[in-house]
Amino acid sequence: MPLLRLARAVALALTAVLLLAGTASADVSGPDVSGWQHPSGAAVDWPAVHAAGHDFTFIKATEGATFTNAYFGSDWSAAAAAGLYRGAYHFARPSSGSAAAQARYFAAKIGDQSRPLTLPPVLDLEEAGGLSPTALISWTSTFLTTLQSLTGRTPIIYTYPYFWRTAMAGSTAFTSYPLWIASYSTSSPPTLGWPTWTFWQYTASGSVRGVPGAGSVDVNRFNGSMASLAALALSSAPAGGGTPTGVTDPVSPSLVTTSAPSRYVPLTPTRFVDTRAGLGARSGPVSGPLTVTVPDTVPADATGVVLNASVVNPSAAGYVRVAPGTSTPLATTLNFVGHQSATGLLVTPVDAARNATVTVYGGSGQVVLDAVGYYTSAVGDGGHWVPLAPSRIVDSRTGTGGVTGPQHGDVAVTLPDSVPADARGVVLNVSVVEPAYAGYLRVAPTGTTPTTTALNYSAVQSATGLVLTRSTGRSVTVSLHGGAAQLVVDLIGYYDGTSSTGQSFVASTPQRVLDTRNGIGASGRAVRSVTLTLPASVPAGATGAVLNLSAVSPSGKGYLRLAAAGDVPTTTAISFATGQSVTGLALTPIAAGRQVTVTVYGAAVDVVADLVGFHTPTA
């Protein structure tokens, strides 16, 4: 880190004792790196770093509100691949952007912070930017709380004694956060009012085998055992700080809100954002938060807006979260792979100005948004949800539905009589199986031109997505553009046309109910079936759940299915391919006791589920 190199001569003497050219020590140690450790583009040899006896590293990700370390992505992946625990840090520039904006920028660049081997994110605070201690303390508090809400991790503070004592006036307001202290001239570092230090940068003049720049590498110690380091990496502390106790739901039950029971109102699909053309937002690829305004066909008091969201040709893998206005996004709605476009259906509330914020984490990509409907509790138009026993109405592999063999172009799909002719919307799970090459799929009422993409797919890799569309005379048209593929369509239910039957939708603050990476609901990638009890915010009489369901880093191909506990799952919710995380919106009935079963078919995979709403009987 670019810390002022105080007492360098003394530090060099200390270094000679503590670090001998990268020789392994009994301490839990590791370097921190930035672009300075890549002279003329040289790479860090991370396996050599690990072989030299180091256990972790911190990697500079961002600075201010606009700068990203060009080597962050490659170092981040390679360090973990070499078996090192890794953490990301942000160099604060309080004079060049608000604390919240810098925290959002940092969070967007570092991506999912709950992955294995990941240490909590770090605020590198060593520049006041002209702010008074009072103003800088406020800036720091905003940054830390914003970052924690975005990542679900309790951040680490990096600083050095003189700066903290002067620019921060020796504040003790942040002692619940782990301390990373830079101190080069002492046998043990000062703790500045903290109970203890967590990391100690004891030299800026080290030599670490595998890191270019001998004699100019920052080296650090961890104040604990390897078991303690692993606990810090795989957990996040409670919001008030304290000892890590394992990842918990990032939303306190007291903060969960639910909407009034609502009905669904369909819209003619309306494209209101396309950053390729500068429609509804600035032109160009998006990274980080993008605030958008939904069309005025959506009333300001809508309890939720239904969108098809696409990320087109992203530069690298990542994910998307959406939240009302400028509030913190809590649930992943879409995952994407580098250079492969992705589309998914999502439901989000909006604020009173009909604004939502779309945040793109990881690689940047063009963003396309289509509004397809909304939920309302107001008196007037709209229909209630009517679930059906999931049924396969098309399977071209078996000739079901009169459709046989790989399909390309328009495919007419006839709905069964269980869907009334005046249904306001029909909900389908649509799958393309082993397509010949990449493409995309659109669905529309028969006789109309489909204008919004419902699903993107890659060559050979099966894909599944939830589709909400109107129908004409119980018929819809599925249009496949690109590679021919076997087509599977499952009917899930419909929205009635009279508002006199069916069930109401209730939007909820997103709550994580399953994360096998962190022991929420179940643990481990070997899970095959897990029965979840939904949180108490879902009433005992609720009939169905609406979830964002994710398959994370699968070891091979497979798919996930949902069902009420005790029922046999019969329809695929999402499909996944080797190494590619995927997220999709899923609707499922729930059993007595608020229970839902998630079943994994195929390869080992981590599974994440976020509750975003539920259905209740119509009053």
TINUPA-275181 format. One record per residue (C-alpha): x, y, z; residue number from 1; residue in one letter. Coordinates in pm, whole numbers, m for minus. Layout:
N
X  Y  Z  NUM  a
...
END
This chain:
619
0  0  0  1  m
121  355  m65  2  p
171  428  307  3  l
422  702  394  4  l
738  504  460  5  r
823  625  809  6  l
1132  503  987  7  a
1249  308  684  8  r
1599  250  821  9  a
1466  88  1135  10  v
1217  m111  931  11  a
1496  m254  717  12  l
1677  m376  1024  13  a
1362  m536  1157  14  l
1294  m696  820  15  t
1630  m867  825  16  a
1525  m1044  1142  17  v
1164  m1118  1050  18  l
1181  m1204  681  19  l
1463  m1383  504  20  l
1398  m1367  130  21  a
1058  m1529  153  22  g
1167  m1811  380  23  t
871  m1980  548  24  a
808  m1889  909  25  s
595  m2032  1187  26  a
375  m1722  1164  27  d
60  m1703  953  28  v
185  m1451  700  29  s
127  m1305  355  30  g
207  m1015  123  31  p
m27  m746  m4  32  d
4  m642  m366  33  v
m114  m383  m615  34  s
m11  m272  m961  35  g
334  m186  m824  36  w
405  m559  m796  37  q
364  m595  m1173  38  h
657  m397  m1315  39  p
637  m392  m1696  40  s
339  m626  m1670  41  g
526  m900  m1482  42  a
303  m1158  m1318  43  a
298  m1271  m957  44  v
382  m1640  m924  45  d
117  m1727  m667  46  w
207  m2096  m630  47  p
562  m1982  m546  48  a
423  m1741  m287  49  v
235  m2025  m122  50  h
532  m2261  m148  51  a
746  m1999  28  52  a
533  m2044  338  53  g
276  m1766  300  54  h
m88  m1831  375  55  d
m283  m1525  260  56  f
m266  m1208  53  57  t
m450  m880  18  58  f
m492  m741  m333  59  i
m570  m382  m427  60  k
m898  m368  m618  61  a
m1000  m4  m645  62  t
m911  353  m557  63  e
m1151  644  m525  64  g
m1465  621  m734  65  a
m1318  543  m1076  66  t
m986  352  m1061  67  f
m959  m27  m1079  68  t
m632  m216  m1048  69  n
m584  m378  m1389  70  a
m428  m684  m1226  71  y
m693  m739  m961  72  f
m900  m998  m1147  73  g
m607  m1218  m1247  74  s
m439  m1195  m906  75  d
m770  m1261  m728  76  w
m833  m1584  m919  77  s
m474  m1704  m926  78  a
m414  m1650  m554  79  a
m715  m1865  m464  80  a
m617  m2127  m720  81  a
m278  m2147  m548  82  a
m448  m2216  m215  83  g
m402  m1875  m56  84  l
m669  m1695  141  85  y
m726  m1363  m37  86  r
m882  m1031  52  87  g
m953  m720  m154  88  a
m877  m365  m48  89  y
m996  m19  m151  90  h
m767  284  m127  91  f
m993  562  m1  92  a
m991  906  m163  93  r
m1229  1104  60  94  p
m1178  1414  m154  95  s
m1285  1254  m482  96  s
m1623  1093  m422  97  g
m1882  1023  m158  98  s
m1825  738  83  99  a
m2134  552  m36  100  a
m2035  589  m403  101  a
m1685  456  m336  102  q
m1821  165  m133  103  a
m2062  74  m413  104  r
m1784  99  m671  105  y
m1556  m123  m462  106  f
m1830  m380  m396  107  a
m1919  m396  m765  108  a
m1560  m468  m863  109  k
m1481  m736  m605  110  i
m1795  m943  m659  111  g
m1922  m1220  m433  112  d
m1743  m1202  m98  113  q
m1884  m1526  40  114  s
m1677  m1756  m180  115  r
m1429  m1998  m22  116  p
m1086  m1860  81  117  l
m1219  m1501  83  118  t
m1115  m1268  366  119  l
m1336  m969  453  120  p
m1297  m662  229  121  p
m1068  m383  348  122  v
m1093  m4  370  123  l
m739  134  325  124  d
m760  463  511  125  l
m445  675  498  126  e
m554  994  322  127  e
m784  1258  475  128  a
m856  1444  152  129  g
m876  1774  336  130  g
m1159  1658  563  131  l
m1164  1747  930  132  s
m1150  1459  1179  133  p
m1523  1491  1241  134  t
m1602  1484  868  135  a
m1357  1199  802  136  l
m1504  991  1085  137  i
m1851  1039  931  138  s
m1714  951  583  139  w
m1554  634  721  140  t
m1870  527  900  141  s
m2077  566  583  142  t
m1826  372  376  143  f
m1807  82  621  144  l
m2181  46  677  145  t
m2253  70  304  146  t
m1987  m186  220  147  l
m2109  m423  490  148  q
m2466  m405  363  149  s
m2352  m471  5  150  l
m2121  m764  79  151  t
m2263  m916  397  152  g
m1911  m905  545  153  r
m1775  m696  831  154  t
m1495  m489  669  155  p
m1137  m461  795  156  i
m982  m117  854  157  i
m622  m65  737  158  y
m437  239  870  159  t
m114  354  1038  160  y
m67  509  1384  161  p
21  871  1299  162  y
m267  903  1054  163  f
m523  758  1294  164  w
m408  973  1584  165  r
m417  1295  1381  166  t
m660  1270  1089  167  a
m905  1052  1286  168  m
m832  1222  1621  169  a
m768  882  1779  170  g
m1133  780  1736  171  s
m1247  463  1912  172  t
m1576  452  1723  173  a
m1464  168  1493  174  f
m1313  m84  1733  175  t
m1580  m343  1645  176  s
m1414  m374  1303  177  y
m1096  m584  1262  178  p
m779  m372  1261  179  l
m500  m407  1006  180  w
m219  m190  1136  181  i
95  m77  949  182  a
383  m27  1191  183  s
744  m85  1089  184  y
958  29  1380  185  s
828  m169  1675  186  t
850  m525  1796  187  s
471  m528  1826  188  s
224  m280  1678  189  p
13  m26  1870  190  p
m358  m105  1873  191  t
m494  253  1873  192  l
m773  173  2117  193  g
m869  m161  1961  194  w
m866  m463  2193  195  p
m609  m620  1961  196  t
m483  m612  1604  197  w
m594  m868  1345  198  t
m331  m811  1074  199  f
5  m638  1110  200  w
194  m499  812  201  q
535  m517  970  202  y
743  m423  668  203  t
717  m245  336  204  a
1064  m362  235  205  s
1026  m737  217  206  g
1120  m993  m43  207  s
866  m1263  m116  208  v
946  m1544  m352  209  r
716  m1517  m653  210  g
642  m1143  m612  211  v
837  m908  m840  212  p
1011  m616  m671  213  g
1252  m772  m418  214  a
1305  m544  m123  215  g
986  m345  m181  216  s
703  m583  m93  217  v
459  m528  195  218  d
448  m831  423  219  v
192  m899  695  220  n
121  m1127  988  221  r
m212  m1257  1109  222  f
m276  m1249  1484  223  n
m395  m1607  1518  224  g
m373  m1964  1394  225  s
m458  m2102  1053  226  m
m786  m2225  1199  227  a
m865  m1869  1306  228  s
m773  m1737  962  229  l
m1004  m1993  803  230  a
m1286  m1888  1038  231  a
m1236  m1523  945  232  l
m1234  m1608  575  233  a
m1546  m1822  583  234  l
m1759  m1612  815  235  s
m1881  m1261  873  236  s
m1934  m1097  1208  237  a
m2271  m968  1331  238  p
m2360  m614  1231  239  a
m2232  m478  1562  240  g
m1895  m649  1525  241  g
m1763  m909  1766  242  g
m1640  m1261  1716  243  t
m1733  m1424  1384  244  p
m2001  m1685  1439  245  t
m2071  m1802  1084  246  g
m2254  m1630  802  247  v
m2610  m1544  889  248  t
m2898  m1393  698  249  d
m2773  m1040  612  250  p
m3119  m898  682  251  v
m3235  m874  1042  252  s
m3593  m1001  1081  253  p
m3683  m666  1233  254  s
m3591  m497  903  255  l
m3800  m722  680  256  v
m4099  m550  524  257  t
m4379  m695  315  258  t
m4620  m533  71  259  s
m4997  m538  77  260  a
m5152  m840  m101  261  p
m5142  m758  m472  262  s
m5273  m855  m815  263  r
m5083  m883  m1141  264  y
m5133  m637  m1427  265  v
m4970  m736  m1759  266  p
m4805  m482  m1989  267  l
m4723  m498  m2354  268  t
m4349  m569  m2316  269  p
m4178  m231  m2309  270  t
m3804  m177  m2353  271  r
m3712  119  m2134  272  f
m3336  69  m2091  273  v
m3081  m33  m2353  274  d
m2732  99  m2287  275  t
m2620  m17  m2631  276  r
m2831  267  m2775  277  a
m2836  506  m2480  278  g
m3205  433  m2416  279  l
m3308  523  m2061  280  g
m2947  537  m1938  281  a
m2603  646  m2040  282  r
m2457  468  m2340  283  s
m2194  202  m2291  284  g
m2117  m101  m2074  285  p
m2229  m80  m1713  286  v
m2022  m160  m1406  287  s
m2154  m83  m1061  288  g
m2487  87  m986  289  p
m2722  222  m1254  290  l
m3040  401  m1145  291  t
m3328  364  m1391  292  v
m3689  482  m1412  293  t
m3956  232  m1511  294  v
m4216  339  m1771  295  p
m4508  555  m1658  296  d
m4740  266  m1739  297  t
m4623  138  m1401  298  v
m4791  336  m1122  299  p
m4578  486  m847  300  a
m4762  277  m586  301  d
m4691  m55  m760  302  a
m4579  m315  m507  303  t
m4348  m481  m760  304  g
m4240  m455  m1123  305  v
m4176  m762  m1339  306  v
m3878  m718  m1572  307  l
m3679  m918  m1820  308  n
m3320  m812  m1749  309  a
m3029  m884  m1981  310  s
m2654  m833  m1958  311  v
m2514  m835  m2311  312  v
m2158  m944  m2393  313  n
m2010  m892  m2045  314  p
m1634  m848  m2019  315  s
m1602  m1110  m1745  316  a
m1817  m1320  m1514  317  a
m2036  m1145  m1260  318  g
m2385  m1100  m1129  319  y
m2668  m844  m1107  320  v
m2873  m721  m814  321  r
m3173  m487  m827  322  v
m3333  m278  m552  323  a
m3583  9  m529  324  p
m3448  364  m564  325  g
m3098  395  m423  326  t
m3146  133  m152  327  s
m2902  m153  m97  328  t
m2955  m456  m324  329  p
m2969  m773  m116  330  l
m3040  m1058  m356  331  a
m2876  m1174  m677  332  t
m3120  m1175  m969  333  t
m2894  m1278  m1257  334  l
m2552  m1441  m1302  335  n
m2348  m1411  m1619  336  f
m2033  m1559  m1770  337  v
m1767  m1359  m1951  338  g
m1862  m1285  m2315  339  h
m2193  m1473  m2287  340  q
m2513  m1270  m2275  341  s
m2760  m1364  m2001  342  a
m3129  m1287  m1942  343  t
m3362  m1352  m1651  344  g
m3705  m1263  m1517  345  l
m3706  m1063  m1195  346  l
m3945  m888  m959  347  v
m3842  m568  m780  348  t
m4019  m290  m593  349  p
m3956  69  m704  350  v
m3956  391  m504  351  d
m4216  669  m520  352  a
m4044  816  m826  353  a
m4064  473  m999  354  r
m3687  435  m971  355  n
m3482  120  m922  356  a
m3107  67  m906  357  t
m2949  m210  m1112  358  v
m2600  m297  m983  359  t
m2361  m496  m1201  360  v
m2090  m678  m1005  361  y
m1780  m827  m1166  362  g
m1741  m777  m1540  363  g
m1904  m484  m1716  364  s
m2176  m536  m1978  365  g
m2451  m366  m2172  366  q
m2778  m365  m1978  367  v
m3121  m418  m2138  368  v
m3446  m397  m1939  369  l
m3798  m478  m2055  370  d
m4105  m420  m1836  371  a
m4360  m700  m1878  372  v
m4600  m628  m1591  373  g
m4645  m508  m1235  374  y
m4823  m591  m909  375  y
m5070  m356  m744  376  t
m5279  m349  m428  377  s
m5493  m61  m558  378  a
m5855  m111  m651  379  v
m5894  m174  m1021  380  g
m5737  m392  m1285  381  d
m5532  m704  m1228  382  g
m5563  m1074  m1168  383  g
m5467  m1317  m894  384  h
m5220  m1604  m914  385  w
m5366  m1948  m981  386  v
m5108  m2224  m938  387  p
m5145  m2548  m1128  388  l
m4986  m2885  m1070  389  a
m4675  m2842  m1288  390  p
m4728  m3018  m1619  391  s
m4507  m3073  m1922  392  r
m4691  m2938  m2225  393  i
m4403  m2957  m2476  394  v
m4103  m3188  m2492  395  d
m3954  m3218  m2839  396  s
m3739  m3511  m2726  397  r
m4050  m3725  m2684  398  t
m4298  m3551  m2916  399  g
m4508  m3417  m2629  400  t
m4732  m3132  m2744  401  g
m4691  m3232  m3108  402  g
m4336  m3090  m3121  403  v
m4064  m3333  m3230  404  t
m3688  m3297  m3269  405  g
m3453  m2996  m3239  406  p
m3639  m2670  m3295  407  q
m3546  m2341  m3461  408  h
m3760  m2037  m3534  409  g
m4124  m2011  m3424  410  d
m4288  m2295  m3233  411  v
m4662  m2275  m3157  412  a
m4746  m2400  m2807  413  v
m5108  m2480  m2717  414  t
m5203  m2438  m2353  415  l
m5438  m2687  m2184  416  p
m5798  m2605  m2097  417  d
m5693  m2556  m1733  418  s
m5579  m2209  m1845  419  v
m5886  m1990  m1909  420  p
m5906  m1801  m2236  421  a
m5911  m1466  m2052  422  d
m5603  m1532  m1836  423  a
m5405  m1214  m1777  424  r
m5076  m1401  m1785  425  g
m4939  m1751  m1806  426  v
m4624  m1868  m1626  427  v
m4397  m2124  m1790  428  l
m4060  m2284  m1728  429  n
m3895  m2299  m2071  430  v
m3580  m2505  m2137  431  s
m3352  m2542  m2435  432  v
m3157  m2869  m2422  433  v
m2807  m2900  m2572  434  e
m2843  m2633  m2845  435  p
m2623  m2667  m3152  436  a
m2482  m2319  m3096  437  y
m2554  m2003  m2898  438  a
m2878  m1812  m2930  439  g
m3174  m1664  m2750  440  y
m3542  m1737  m2699  441  l
m3850  m1515  m2700  442  r
m4211  m1588  m2606  443  v
m4526  m1395  m2703  444  a
m4899  m1445  m2753  445  p
m4957  m1625  m3083  446  t
m5018  m1374  m3361  447  g
m4795  m1104  m3211  448  t
m4429  m1033  m3267  449  t
m4210  m1125  m2967  450  p
m4000  m823  m2872  451  t
m3830  m919  m2547  452  t
m3572  m1189  m2484  453  t
m3669  m1440  m2217  454  a
m3364  m1668  m2221  455  l
m3010  m1667  m2360  456  n
m2824  m1993  m2416  457  y
m2473  m2105  m2509  458  s
m2365  m2378  m2747  459  a
m2425  m2731  m2615  460  v
m2522  m2603  m2267  461  q
m2885  m2652  m2157  462  s
m3060  m2349  m2011  463  a
m3390  m2290  m1830  464  t
m3581  m1974  m1749  465  g
m3912  m1864  m1600  466  l
m4136  m1688  m1852  467  v
m4441  m1471  m1783  468  l
m4642  m1394  m2094  469  t
m4996  m1335  m2214  470  r
m5160  m1578  m2450  471  s
m5400  m1560  m2746  472  t
m5674  m1821  m2746  473  g
m5469  m2038  m2513  474  r
m5171  m2028  m2746  475  s
m4822  m1878  m2724  476  v
m4533  m1876  m2969  477  t
m4180  m1965  m2860  478  v
m3918  m1824  m3099  479  s
m3567  m1969  m3098  480  l
m3302  m1749  m3258  481  h
m2964  m1913  m3305  482  g
m2876  m2275  m3259  483  g
m3144  m2541  m3297  484  a
m3227  m2712  m2967  485  a
m3463  m2954  m2807  486  q
m3745  m2754  m2647  487  l
m3915  m2829  m2315  488  v
m4205  m2621  m2178  489  v
m4363  m2675  m1835  490  d
m4682  m2497  m1731  491  l
m4666  m2364  m1373  492  i
m4984  m2157  m1345  493  g
m5159  m1844  m1460  494  y
m5302  m1509  m1347  495  y
m5680  m1495  m1368  496  d
m5874  m1232  m1556  497  g
m6146  m1158  m1302  498  t
m5967  m1093  m971  499  s
m6230  m1312  m807  500  s
m6022  m1628  m774  501  t
m5667  m1732  m707  502  g
m5404  m1597  m471  503  q
m5244  m1262  m392  504  s
m4875  m1182  m429  505  f
m4687  m1024  m137  506  v
m4345  m873  m206  507  a
m4086  m914  71  508  s
m3749  m768  160  509  t
m3512  m1032  18  510  p
m3403  m1288  277  511  q
m3142  m1559  224  512  r
m3298  m1892  319  513  v
m3037  m2129  172  514  l
m2663  m2099  110  515  d
m2473  m2426  115  516  t
m2142  m2236  100  517  r
m2198  m2090  443  518  n
m2425  m2334  625  519  g
m2752  m2147  583  520  i
m3019  m2415  549  521  g
m2764  m2682  455  522  a
m2388  m2723  414  523  s
m2164  m2852  138  524  g
m2168  m2902  m235  525  r
m2272  m3267  m198  526  a
m2627  m3174  m93  527  v
m2886  m3356  m305  528  r
m3210  m3261  m135  529  s
m3279  m3010  138  530  v
m3609  m2913  300  531  t
m3625  m2549  405  532  l
m3849  m2383  659  533  t
m3924  m2034  533  534  l
m3885  m1739  775  535  p
m4161  m1618  1004  536  a
m4234  m1323  774  537  s
m4415  m1580  558  538  v
m4752  m1640  727  539  p
m4864  m1989  818  540  a
m5143  m1974  560  541  g
m4915  m1882  268  542  a
m4956  m2110  m31  543  t
m4650  m2041  m241  544  g
m4300  m1889  m238  545  a
m4116  m1674  m491  546  v
m3740  m1729  m480  547  l
m3427  m1623  m658  548  n
m3255  m1960  m694  549  l
m2882  m1985  m775  550  s
m2648  m2270  m866  551  a
m2293  m2156  m783  552  v
m1972  m2290  m943  553  s
m2105  m2633  m1046  554  p
m1851  m2911  m1107  555  s
m2048  m3032  m1409  556  g
m2389  m3003  m1569  557  k
m2721  m3053  m1393  558  g
m3041  m2884  m1282  559  y
m3245  m2784  m976  560  l
m3609  m2850  m899  561  r
m3843  m2710  m632  562  l
m4155  m2852  m470  563  a
m4364  m2823  m158  564  a
m4210  m3045  110  565  a
m4340  m3398  66  566  g
m4421  m3358  m304  567  d
m4220  m3500  m592  568  v
m4061  m3219  m800  569  p
m4156  m3252  m1166  570  t
m4033  m2935  m1336  571  t
m3685  m2787  m1372  572  t
m3634  m2443  m1218  573  a
m3278  m2374  m1342  574  i
m3020  m2565  m1545  575  s
m2645  m2527  m1498  576  f
m2321  m2611  m1681  577  a
m1966  m2677  m1563  578  t
m1816  m2387  m1370  579  g
m2088  m2139  m1464  580  q
m2303  m1991  m1187  581  s
m2665  m1928  m1284  582  v
m2962  m1760  m1113  583  t
m3330  m1774  m1197  584  g
m3664  m1667  m1054  585  l
m3864  m1966  m929  586  a
m4221  m2015  m804  587  l
m4311  m2310  m587  588  t
m4599  m2424  m366  589  p
m4517  m2457  2  590  i
m4631  m2722  248  591  a
m4770  m2686  598  592  a
m4510  m2546  831  593  g
m4384  m2314  553  594  r
m4166  m2588  405  595  q
m4010  m2615  57  596  v
m3776  m2883  m81  597  t
m3488  m2802  m318  598  v
m3349  m3101  m511  599  t
m3018  m3109  m700  600  v
m2977  m3335  m1004  601  y
m2640  m3391  m1171  602  g
m2306  m3249  m1065  603  a
m2202  m3115  m726  604  a
m2292  m2750  m681  605  v
m2347  m2487  m412  606  d
m2709  m2374  m394  607  v
m2832  m2030  m283  608  v
m3196  m1924  m246  609  a
m3329  m1579  m160  610  d
m3696  m1535  m70  611  l
m3835  m1229  m252  612  v
m4210  m1283  m206  613  g
m4491  m1526  m141  614  f
m4855  m1599  m225  615  h
m5150  m1593  13  616  t
m5516  m1690  m29  617  p
m5732  m1411  m165  618  t
m5939  m1244  105  619  a
END
